[in-house]
Amino acid sequence: MYIVVAGATGVVGRLLVPLLLEAGHQVTGISRSVAGAERVRGQGASAAQADVLDRDALRQVVAAAAPDAVIHQLTDLSGADGRATNRLRREGTRNLVDAAKSAGVQRIVAQSISWAYVPGEGPADETAPLDTGAAEPRGGMVDGVRALEDTAAELGTAVLLRYGILYGPGTWYAPGSAAAEVLAGDPDARFLGSVEADHSVMSFLHVADAARAAVAALDWPSGPVNIVDNEPAQAREWVPVLASALGVPAPEPTSGHQSWARGASNSLARSRGWRPEYATWRSGFAAQHA
C-alpha cells in the first residue's frame, strides 16, 4: 500500500515511518521543515516539505504521491501549545482530507484522543459521547477533536485512533520534559496544566504502541477506537511512579478529581488483535528512563 504520513517527524510519526516500511508499504512522509524532510529520507521513505496549513501546497503533495491511504499524526505537542494543536485538528485535518479527496483517496487513519468523553463511571468505551458543551478551556479542545473526527469521516473509511496520554521519547513525560520540570518545582516549566496526585483517572499509551496501532489500523473498519494501555489509574497511583522514574520528588496526594477524567477501555482494539507492548504505565515509565 502507498501511504502518505502527515506529521511524519512528530513523536509518533518518527516511529511510524520505519514500521510502515518494515511492513512492506511505500511511504511519503510530510514535514514542514527541511531538516524533517531529510530525516524522513534518512529512514528510507520519500519525503515532501509542506505545511499542512498551506492548503494548495498540501494538495500538490498528496496528488503527486497518489496514495492508497493517508495517516494523520498532526499535533504541536513539542511546543505544549494547545491552540496550535487545535488549529491543526481543525484546519490541518480539513486541508488533509480535501487533498485526499482530490487525489481519490478513500482511507484515513487519524490521531485523536481518549480523554474527550463525557463524565461517567468507569473507563469509557467508544459508545460514550464526546464531552461537547464542556466549559472552557476543555470545551474548545473537545470541539477541536469533534471537528477532526467529523472531517476525517468524510472519507470512505476513517479509523479514528483515540490515543491515551502519550509518554516515551519526545513527550511531556520524558526526562527533562515539561512534566519533569513541574514535578521538580521549576517555576518556568511550560506545561498544559499541573501534575497533581489526586483521584482523577487517566489512561496512558507509550508512543511505540501508538505507532504500532496506526499500522494495524490500515486494515480496520471505520470508526473510533481507544488505543490505551491496560490500566487506567488515578493520579495518586501514577504520579509517584513517574516521579520515581524521573528521579524527582513526588507531590503530596490531594483529594478531589476532574469529573471528566475517567480513563478509557481498550477492549475494542484488543478484539482486533492489537495489544500494547507496554501493557501498563507501571513498567512503561521505568522502561523509558532506563
N, C-alpha and C positions, 0 to 999 in steps of 0.2 A: 504494500500500500504506500502511496505517496502522501506524506504528511507535512503540513506547514505548522510550525510551532510558534505562536506569538508569546513573547516572554521567554525566549529560549535561554537567556542568561540569568534569569531570576533564581531564587533559592530552590525551586522545584525544577524549572526548565533546564538548568545546568546538569542535573542528574538524569532528567528525562531523555534528552537527546541521545546519549550513549545507549540507553536501554532500548530505544526505538531502533537504532541502527543494529544492535545485537539481535533484535527480533526479526531483522530482515527488511525493515521498512526503509524507504528513501525519505530523507528529511531535508527540509529547508527551514532553518531557524531564523526568526526575525529578531533583530536587536536595533535599538535606536542609536547605538554608538559604534564607531569604527572598531574600537577595542573589543566590543561584544561580538561583532560580526567575525572578527579574527578568531576569537575564542571558539565560536561555533565551527568554523572551518578547521580549527585545530583538533576538534573532536571527530572529524571525518565527515561532517554534514555540509550541505550547501548553506550559504548564508545570504541574507539580504539586510541591508541597513535601511530602516524605515521607522518612523514614529507612528504608532497606531492611531494617534490623534490627527494625523495628516491623512485625511480620507482618500485623496487621489493617489498619493504615493502607495498607500496600503493596497488599494485596488490593483495597481500595476504589479505589485509584488505577487499577490495571490494569483492574478491572471497569468503571469509568467510561469509560476510554479505549477499551475493546473493540478492541484492536489485532489486526492480522494477524500481527505478529511482535514479539518483544522483542529488544533488543540490550543485552547485559551488558558494561558498561565499568567495573566496580566495583573500585577499589583505594583504598589510603590512601598512595599514593606521596609525596604532598606532605609528609606527616609522617615519612617514612622509617621507618614503623612496620610491621615485618614481622608482628607478632602481629595488629595491626588488619587488615592486608590479608588474613591467613589467616582471620580471623573472617568477613570479607566473602566470601571464597571459599566458606566452609562455610555459614554461616548466611544471609548475604545471597543467595547463589545458591539455597539451599533455599527461602527466602521468595519469591524472584522466580519460580522455577519453579512453586511451588504456586499463586501468584497467577495465573500464566499458565494453568495447568491449569484453575483455577476459572473463568477467563474464556473457556475454549475455545480458547486459543492453541496452535498446534502447531509453531511455528517459533521458534528462538532462535539468535542469533549471540552467542557468548560469548568474552570475552578470557581467554586462557590464556597460557602462557609456553613458550619453546622451549629452556630450559636445565634441564629436569627429566628429561631422558633418562638412561638408564644409561650408564656409561662405555663407550667404544668407540673404534675407529679411524675417523677421518674424520667429516665432518659427519653428523649424524643425520637420517634421514628419518622419516616418520610411522609406519613399521612398527616402529621401535625401541620397546621398552617404557619406561615411566617407571621412575625410579630408586627404587622403593619399597623400604623396608628400609634406606635410607641412614642413616648416623649423624646425630645432631642437630648443628647446627640444620637441616641440609639435609633430613633425614627429615621433619620437621614441615611444611616448605614443600612438599615433593613430595606428602605426604599431603593437604594442602590443595588442591593442583592436581588430584589424582585425585578428591577429593570434588566439586570444582567440575564437572569434566568428566562424572563419572558422574551427577551430579544433572541437569545440563543435558540429558544424553542420554535422560532420561525423556520428553522431548517428542518428537513425531513426527520432526522434523528439527532436529538440533542441530549447527551448524557451530562448531567449536572452533578459534579463531584463536590459534595458539601464536606469540605475538609474540617478536621478538628484544628485546635490551636497548634500551629506548626512549631516544631523545635528541631534542633540539629544545626549543622553548619550554616552560617549566614542568617540565622533567625534572631529574634529578640531574646532568645533563651540560651544562646551560646556564650562561652567565656568572653568577657569583655563587652558583652552586649548591653542593650538598654536595661533589661530586667536585672542583670548582674549589677549594673551601676545603681539602680534603685535600691536593691537589697543591701548594697554596700553603703548606702546613705549619701550618694553623690547628689548634691542639690542641683547640678546642671544636667542630670540624666534626662534624655529625650525619650519618653515612653508614653504610649497612649493609655493612660490610667496608672493605677498604683498596683503593688503586689501585696495584697492583704491576705492573711491566713484566716479567712472567715469560713462560713458554711456554703459559699457559692460552689456549685458543681460545674466542672468543665470536662471536656473530652480533648485529649491530645493526639498528635499524629507526628511521627518522625518524617522529615522531608523525603527520605528514601522510600518510605511506604507510600507517600503521596505520589511520587513519580511512578512507582510500580502500578498503582491503581489507574493512572492515566493511560498506561499502555494496555492494561486489561480492558479498560472501558471502551476501547475501539471496537470491541465485539459485543458490547452490551446494548440493550434496548433503551429507548428514550426514557427520560425522567430523572428525578433527583435520587442520589444515593449517598448516604452518610459514609464518609471514609474517615474513620476514627479508630483509636486503639480499643482494647477490650475492657478498659477500666475507667469509666467516668469517676471523678473523685472530687471531694471537697477540697478547697484551697488549704484548709487546715492540715490535710494529708500531704498534698503535693508540694506546697511551698517549702516546708522544711527539707524535703528530699532534694529539691532543686538547689536550695541554699547550700546544702552539704556538698553537692556535686560541684558547685561553683566556688566553694571554699570561702563563703561569706556567712555572716550571722543570719539566722532565721528570725523574722519578726515574731513578736508575741502573738498567739492566737487571739482572734477577736470574734465577737458574736455577730449575728446578722448575716444577710446574704442578698445577692441580687436576684430578684424573683424570676428573671428570665434564664438564669444560669442553672440549667438542669442537665447538661450533658446530652449525648446522643447515642443511639443504638446502631451498631454496625451489622445487625442481623441480615439485612438485605444484601450487602456487599459480600458477606460470608457465604450466603446462599448461592452466589455467583462464582464462588471459588477463590475470592480474594481473602488473604489472611495477612495481617500486619506482622512483619518480621520482628518489629519491636512491639511485642504484644501489650506492653504496659509502660507508662512513663517511669515506673519504678526502676526498671532496668535500663530504659532508654536514656534517662537523664545521665546516669552514671556512664553509659557507653559513649555518649557524645563528648564527654570530658576526659575520657581515659587517655 
